[in-house]
Amino acid sequence: MPSKSLYHEEIKHCQTSLPDMTKINITIPAYNEEQILEANVLRLFNFCQKRLLDHDQWQIIITDNASTDHTATIAQKLSQAHPQIIYFPLPKKGKGLAVKQAWQKFPADWYIFMDADLSTDLAALPALINELKSRQFDLVMGSRYLPNSQIKRIWIRILISKIYNLLIRILFNCPVKDMANGFKGANQNIITNVLPSVQNNEWFFDSELVLLTHLNGYQIKEIPVVWQEAQRPTRLNIWQTSREYLKELLKLKFRKR
């Protein structure tokens, strides 16, 4: 496995070749993220200022989907302090809903979302943008299971994730190695022709977006990432979530598209 420093050098090399002016929508879905939101959004903001090209236009959309803590107050403060940060409140919960609404509300050339915990190292962001701007791929996504990826996660979650991806390969003949990683980017083809067909507004949104992209013949690219599980209590029940994902997969398998 390559060292993290070598990985960062590879990503840095990719960044230097980013061409042309563009507009980038970076969406962060946020539900009750008061403990981490300010630090992580500022971390992303500072990264974009330093590592994206000067002529790249970008916005960070904090999509607050019905938080009951101080997420709204924090997001509003960030938005008031920095013009590139937008606070976008929604009245309903759901990660998928948050991403869909923000992507549709704020037009761009390229659309990205990442989880608020920033489990995926931001060094992968320029590489993801570079792949989108090459115009060879419609959906670009971080993968924890490529040869050059680095992952820190408990073994049971890795096992369940790999079984899930194998099941998807069997059901849909889809070669993607990491469906559920919350670090993805899309072009206008996906926003116009795929996103409206995505029905799930919760955690399965990631998988449904990828599968509909695959089933409609659009091009997908996975890139290696450095990924570390967030050091905080999870909101997901592994077994309940697994059952829900299986149910959604079967619904999608037999759904008319």
C-alpha positions in Angstrom: 0.0 0.0 0.0 1.4 3.4 -1.0 2.2 5.9 1.8 -0.3 8.8 2.3 2.4 11.3 1.3 2.8 9.5 -2.1 -0.9 9.4 -2.5 -1.1 13.2 -1.9 1.6 13.8 -4.5 -0.4 11.8 -7.0 -3.5 13.9 -6.3 -1.4 17.1 -6.4 -0.2 16.2 -9.9 -3.8 15.7 -11.1 -4.7 19.1 -9.7 -2.2 21.0 -11.8 -3.9 19.8 -15.0 -7.3 21.1 -14.2 -8.4 23.1 -17.4 -10.8 25.9 -18.2 -13.2 28.0 -16.1 -16.1 26.2 -14.5 -18.7 26.4 -11.8 -18.7 23.7 -9.1 -21.5 22.9 -6.8 -20.2 21.2 -3.6 -23.1 20.0 -1.5 -22.8 18.9 2.1 -26.0 17.3 3.5 -26.3 18.1 7.2 -28.6 16.7 9.8 -27.8 17.6 13.5 -24.1 18.2 12.7 -23.5 21.0 15.3 -20.4 19.3 16.7 -18.5 19.1 13.5 -20.1 21.4 10.9 -18.2 24.6 11.5 -14.7 23.0 11.6 -15.3 20.8 8.7 -16.9 23.4 6.4 -14.1 25.8 7.1 -11.6 23.0 6.4 -13.3 22.4 3.0 -13.5 26.1 2.4 -9.8 26.7 3.0 -8.9 23.6 0.9 -10.8 24.9 -2.0 -9.2 28.4 -1.8 -5.7 26.9 -1.7 -6.0 23.8 -3.9 -8.5 24.6 -6.6 -7.4 26.8 -9.5 -8.0 30.5 -9.2 -10.3 30.5 -12.2 -12.5 27.7 -10.8 -15.8 29.1 -9.5 -17.1 27.0 -6.6 -19.9 27.1 -4.0 -20.3 25.1 -0.9 -24.0 24.4 -0.2 -24.8 23.4 3.3 -28.2 21.6 3.0 -29.8 21.5 6.4 -32.4 18.8 6.3 -34.6 19.6 9.3 -31.9 19.6 12.0 -33.1 20.0 15.6 -29.8 21.2 17.1 -27.8 24.3 16.3 -26.8 23.2 12.8 -28.9 26.0 11.2 -27.3 28.7 13.4 -23.8 27.6 12.5 -24.6 27.2 8.8 -26.1 30.7 8.7 -23.1 32.2 10.4 -20.7 30.5 7.9 -22.9 31.8 5.0 -22.8 35.3 6.3 -19.1 35.3 6.7 -18.2 33.7 3.3 -20.0 34.5 0.0 -19.0 31.1 -1.4 -20.9 29.2 1.4 -24.6 29.0 1.0 -27.1 27.9 3.7 -30.0 25.9 2.2 -32.6 24.8 4.7 -35.1 22.0 4.0 -38.2 21.1 6.0 -37.7 17.3 5.7 -35.0 14.8 6.7 -33.1 12.6 4.3 -29.6 12.6 2.9 -30.8 11.8 -0.6 -33.4 14.5 -0.5 -30.7 17.0 0.7 -28.4 16.2 -2.2 -31.1 16.1 -4.9 -32.6 19.4 -3.8 -29.3 21.2 -3.6 -28.1 19.9 -7.0 -31.4 21.0 -8.6 -31.6 24.3 -6.9 -28.1 25.6 -7.6 -27.1 25.2 -11.2 -23.5 24.4 -12.0 -21.3 22.7 -14.6 -20.2 20.0 -12.2 -22.0 18.7 -9.1 -20.3 17.1 -6.0 -21.5 15.9 -2.7 -19.6 14.7 0.4 -20.6 13.7 3.8 -20.3 16.3 6.6 -17.8 14.2 8.6 -15.3 14.5 5.7 -14.3 10.8 6.1 -12.8 11.0 2.6 -9.6 12.9 2.6 -10.0 16.1 0.7 -6.8 15.5 -1.3 -9.1 13.5 -3.6 -11.2 16.4 -4.5 -9.0 17.9 -7.3 -8.7 14.5 -8.9 -12.5 14.0 -8.9 -13.0 17.4 -10.5 -10.2 16.7 -13.0 -12.0 13.4 -14.1 -15.3 15.2 -14.5 -13.7 18.0 -16.5 -12.1 15.5 -18.8 -15.6 14.9 -20.2 -14.9 11.2 -20.4 -17.1 10.3 -17.4 -20.5 11.3 -16.3 -20.3 10.1 -12.7 -17.0 10.1 -10.7 -16.8 8.6 -7.2 -14.4 7.9 -4.5 -13.7 4.2 -3.9 -12.3 2.7 -0.7 -11.5 -0.6 -2.4 -9.1 0.3 -5.2 -5.5 -0.9 -5.0 -4.2 2.6 -4.2 -6.9 3.4 -1.6 -6.3 3.5 2.1 -9.1 2.8 4.6 -9.4 2.7 8.3 -12.6 1.0 9.3 -13.8 -1.8 11.6 -13.6 -5.2 9.9 -17.3 -6.0 10.2 -18.3 -2.9 8.3 -15.7 -3.7 5.6 -17.1 -7.2 5.3 -20.7 -6.1 5.0 -19.8 -3.4 2.5 -17.9 -5.9 0.3 -20.8 -8.4 0.4 -23.2 -5.6 -0.5 -21.1 -4.6 -3.5 -20.8 -8.3 -4.6 -24.6 -8.6 -4.4 -25.0 -5.6 -6.6 -22.6 -7.0 -9.1 -24.7 -10.2 -9.3 -28.1 -8.5 -9.5 -27.1 -5.6 -11.9 -23.9 -6.7 -13.5 -22.4 -3.4 -12.2 -18.6 -3.4 -11.8 -18.5 -0.5 -9.3 -16.5 -1.6 -6.2 -17.8 0.9 -3.7 -21.4 2.0 -4.0 -22.0 3.8 -0.7 -19.0 6.0 -0.2 -20.3 9.5 0.3 -18.0 11.3 -2.1 -19.3 11.6 -5.6 -19.4 14.0 -8.5 -21.7 14.3 -11.6 -22.1 16.2 -14.8 -25.2 17.8 -16.3 -26.2 14.5 -18.1 -26.7 12.9 -14.7 -28.6 15.9 -13.3 -30.9 16.1 -16.3 -31.4 12.4 -17.2 -30.8 10.3 -14.1 -31.3 12.3 -10.9 -35.1 12.8 -11.5 -35.5 9.0 -11.6 -33.8 8.5 -8.2 -36.6 7.8 -5.8 -34.9 7.1 -2.5 -34.4 10.2 -0.3 -32.4 8.4 2.5 -29.1 6.6 2.6 -29.8 4.3 -0.4 -29.7 7.4 -2.6 -26.0 6.8 -3.2 -26.5 3.3 -4.6 -29.6 4.1 -6.6 -27.8 7.1 -8.3 -24.9 4.8 -9.3 -27.1 2.0 -10.5 -29.4 4.2 -12.6 -26.3 5.8 -14.1 -25.0 2.4 -15.0 -28.3 1.0 -16.2 -28.8 4.0 -18.5 -25.4 3.6 -20.1 -23.5 6.6 -18.7 -19.8 6.4 -17.9 -18.6 5.9 -14.3 -15.1 6.3 -13.0 -13.9 5.3 -9.5 -10.8 7.0 -8.0 -8.7 5.9 -5.0 -9.2 7.7 -1.8 -7.8 7.9 1.7 -10.8 7.2 4.0 -11.1 7.0 7.8 -14.3 6.2 9.7 -15.6 9.1 11.7 -14.7 9.0 15.4 -18.2 9.5 16.6 -21.3 7.3 17.4 -22.9 6.1 14.3 -26.6 6.9 13.6 -27.1 3.7 11.6 -28.1 0.3 12.8 -25.9 -2.0 10.7 -28.4 -4.8 10.4 -31.5 -2.7 10.0 -29.8 -0.7 7.3 -28.6 -3.8 5.6 -32.2 -5.1 5.4 -33.4 -1.8 4.1 -30.7 -1.8 1.4 -31.6 -5.3 0.3 -35.3 -4.3 0.1 -34.4 -1.3 -2.0 -32.2 -3.3 -4.3 -35.0 -5.8 -5.0 -37.4 -3.0 -5.7 -35.0 -1.4 -8.1 -34.3 -4.7 -9.8 -37.9 -5.2 -10.8 -38.8 -1.6 -11.3 -39.8 -0.3 -14.7 -37.2 2.3 -15.7 
